[in-house]
Amino acid sequence: MTRAATHRAAHAAASPWADFAPLLARVLLSLLFIYSGIGKLMGPEGTMAYIAKAGLPLPMLSYAMALVVELGVATALLLGWRTREAAAVMAVFSVMSALMFHNQFGDKGQLVQFLKNLAIAGGFVQLMLAPVARWSLDARR
């Protein structure tokens, strides 16, 4: 039995949620980003204008990078493929988005968005540290 399988077996015995919780976390965290990525695909001009307004250089490149993360990396996370790496990318993306787009702390709404991004990053950190989940492509490797 592999180390991951041994760990899963021990963890599953400890909790009936051990197999379901990582799947639920991946679904809940990734859907937000996939939905946002689809929105960006539907309105590239508005997204690039928002990026430019935030003062970021090369709005088209930033837009393309956001699409890769929100559609590609979030889908990998949803499927449980390279979960730790995908979660790490998503955590960094969430913190960077908070710092770049929600940094007007005098605006209560922006502060809430900033803190939500940090909370989401915390969820991704948990996925980075979690054992390989049974219902994931990582478990098939």
Number of C-alpha atoms within 10 A of each C-alpha: 7 7 10 14 15 11 14 19 15 12 15 15 10 10 11 10 13 18 18 14 14 21 21 13 16 23 17 13 21 24 17 12 22 20 14 16 21 13 13 20 15 11 11 14 14 11 19 20 14 15 19 15 12 14 12 13 11 11 19 16 11 16 20 15 13 20 21 14 19 23 21 17 24 29 20 20 27 23 18 25 19 18 27 21 15 22 28 18 18 25 24 15 17 22 19 15 17 20 14 15 17 19 15 14 12 8 10 10 12 16 16 13 18 22 15 15 21 20 15 16 24 16 18 27 18 17 25 19 12 12 19 24 23 20 15 21 17 15 16 11 7
